[in-house]
Amino acid sequence: MATDHTPLAVAQAQLNLAAKKLNLDPRIHKILSEPKRSIIVSVDIKLDNCSVGVFRGIRVQHWDVRGPFKGGIRYYPNITMDEVTALAMLMTWKCAIADIPYGGAKGGVCVDTKKLSKGELERLTRRYISLIVDYLGPHRDIPAPDMYTDAQTMAWIMDTYSQLKGYSVPECVTGKPVEIGGSEGRTEATGKGVIHCVKEAASKIGLKLKGAKVAIQGFGNVGFHAAQLAHEQGCKIVAISDSVGGVYSSQGLDPQAVLVHKEKTGSVQNFNGATNITNEELLETNCDILIPAALQNQITRKNADKIQARMIAEAANGPTTPEADKILSERDICLIPDILANSGGVIVSYFEWVQNLTREHWTLEEVNKKLEAKMTKAFNDVYLITQKEESDMRTAALTLGVGRVADAIKTLGLWP
Ligand code: GLU
């Protein structure tokens, strides 16, 4: 494989790996290699200065044999069809590994949210949804938050969909604010799921969480909650970073205090008592557990042999390249792959959808208990395969996910 592979090339290579392990029927392999539907739209909106903004919108629906399409929408400059397709494919495996009844999808709009006003963002979201509305719906495709979209974005999506249908449809989107049908615990769910996996993995490799040194790259919703929950478990958060750069303290950082500082100054850098470091230095920090919670392609063949952590939990999607995977596996570093580690978000999305469909509202305790049960089960399903097949966790997770989807295709058959 080329070194400068695209996200889709990586996702295809991962599918090939699972297909080989599973001895997959080549016809099913062929079907799963391509998404079922890819949509490109031009999202045209009025800007505050009376000019017009034209933004490219994408929605890719990979495969829906196990249930309706499900996946986040990210707002990010330079999003490509290649990347969104790869992420949609990963969602298919992720939902199958978590054993929730969904297929994979992903959406994106090429936009720098920092350059738009709140009003412009609202118009952008409503216009984008109106352009793909025929392909969405509670039994078709259910969006959710992803990079640079949040509960407010989901509220606009619910309202747009409902206005166009003529009645309120809270179950058309997840990750909504609680007051309009969102689930308790959705905001922190991805970070929580990461730490459930870390706990399970730590017990398998004999790592004591109390006092374990943790470094976290990315301090958005997922990074912050992972940091906060690891801190509550007694871990020492030695390094945190955001897009500007990072901070290090051998004494440990209080994530809540770092958040307050970031909200005040715009970055985690220059935090009192800590040393500024770069994002590259953060990855190579002396720590036990490394949590990449930012962008893809962060751990590469250039730095994989410099990673000091014993465990890596991929909170971001695709932070490790295939060459780095190989190096980490040879170095016996325990890597919990994205499609397992960050599935807490979509699991609680599923709980939200079930609550909406049944017009119920569960307590936070109930949600957290169910999340822990699902994450622990998924982790151990994957772990069992690593033992049986003597494979690393990524290969095992892919084998489980792809295998479940392939079984569904085989049973359903190909229509007509
Ligand atoms: N965007 C999240 C992910 O990549 C959540 C998706 C969802 O809740 O549907 O898993």
Residues whose N, C-alpha, C, O or C-beta is under 5 A from the ligand:
A	BS01	LIG	K70 G71 G72 I142 A144 P145 D146 N342 G345 V346 S349
